[in-house]
Amino acid sequence: MDSLLTPFYFEQRRLNTVIDRILMWTHIISYIICDLVASARWTDEEKKAVHHHLGHLIQLQRVPRKRECVAALQREPILHRRDCQALKHHIASRSRYARLRYR
């Protein structure tokens, strides 16, 4: 019980609180940044570039592999804001929309 009342205990407790707060704010900030990046709307030029290179996958209702995404990103400079995950999500949502549309 005496060890809990030492100054080292209180200093350690305060340090843990500060670290917890830093971790909490880091998590909040990263969540906000990811939300802002993820919510960037697709421009018409980006959609045309994706459909030019990966449009056949929409009819096949297949999500592109990473090497297909990387190849499309390298060929089209307009897609510099996007990554492979964004391309996969775009193709998946378009194929889902096409599947529902043509039922």
C-alpha positions in Angstrom: 0.0 0.0 0.0 2.9 2.4 0.7 4.2 1.9 -2.8 1.0 3.5 -4.2 1.7 6.7 -2.4 5.2 7.3 -3.6 5.9 10.3 -5.9 7.0 7.9 -8.6 3.6 6.3 -8.7 1.9 9.6 -9.2 4.4 10.7 -11.9 3.9 7.4 -13.7 0.2 7.7 -13.5 0.3 11.3 -14.9 2.6 10.0 -17.7 0.2 7.2 -18.6 -2.7 9.7 -18.7 -0.7 12.0 -21.1 0.2 9.0 -23.3 -3.4 7.9 -23.3 -4.6 11.3 -24.4 -2.0 11.5 -27.1 -3.0 8.1 -28.4 -6.7 9.1 -28.3 -6.1 12.3 -30.3 -3.8 10.5 -32.7 -6.6 8.0 -33.3 -9.2 10.8 -33.7 -7.0 12.7 -36.2 -6.2 9.7 -38.3 -9.9 8.8 -38.4 -10.8 12.3 -39.6 -8.1 12.3 -42.2 -9.1 8.9 -43.5 -12.7 10.1 -43.7 -11.7 13.2 -45.7 -9.6 11.2 -48.1 -12.2 8.5 -48.6 -14.9 11.0 -49.3 -13.2 12.6 -52.2 -15.6 12.5 -55.1 -14.6 10.8 -58.4 -14.3 13.3 -61.3 -15.6 12.4 -64.7 -12.0 12.1 -66.0 -11.1 9.7 -63.3 -14.2 7.6 -64.0 -13.3 7.5 -67.7 -9.7 6.4 -67.0 -10.8 3.6 -64.7 -13.5 2.4 -67.1 -11.0 2.5 -70.0 -8.6 0.2 -68.2 -10.8 -1.8 -65.9 -14.3 -1.5 -67.4 -14.4 -5.1 -68.6 -14.3 -6.2 -65.0 -17.6 -4.4 -64.3 -19.4 -6.7 -66.8 -17.6 -9.7 -65.4 -18.5 -8.5 -61.9 -15.0 -9.2 -60.7 -12.8 -7.0 -58.5 -9.4 -6.2 -60.0 -6.2 -7.7 -58.6 -3.5 -5.5 -57.2 -1.3 -5.8 -60.3 -4.2 -4.7 -62.5 -4.8 -1.7 -60.3 -1.1 -0.8 -60.2 -0.9 -1.0 -64.0 -4.0 1.3 -64.4 -2.5 3.7 -61.9 0.8 3.8 -63.7 -0.8 4.3 -67.1 -3.2 7.1 -66.1 -1.6 10.1 -64.3 -5.1 11.5 -63.6 -5.5 8.8 -60.9 -2.6 10.1 -58.8 -5.0 10.8 -55.9 -6.3 7.3 -55.8 -4.8 4.0 -54.6 -5.5 0.4 -55.3 -8.1 0.1 -52.6 -10.0 3.0 -54.0 -10.0 1.5 -57.5 -11.2 -1.9 -56.1 -14.0 -0.2 -54.2 -15.1 1.8 -57.2 -15.2 -1.2 -59.5 -17.0 -3.3 -56.8 -19.6 -0.6 -56.3 -20.1 -0.2 -60.1 -20.5 -3.9 -60.6 -23.0 -4.1 -57.7 -24.9 -1.2 -59.3 -24.9 -3.0 -62.7 -26.1 -6.2 -61.2 -29.0 -4.5 -59.4 -29.8 -2.5 -62.5 -30.1 -5.4 -64.9 -32.1 -7.8 -62.8 
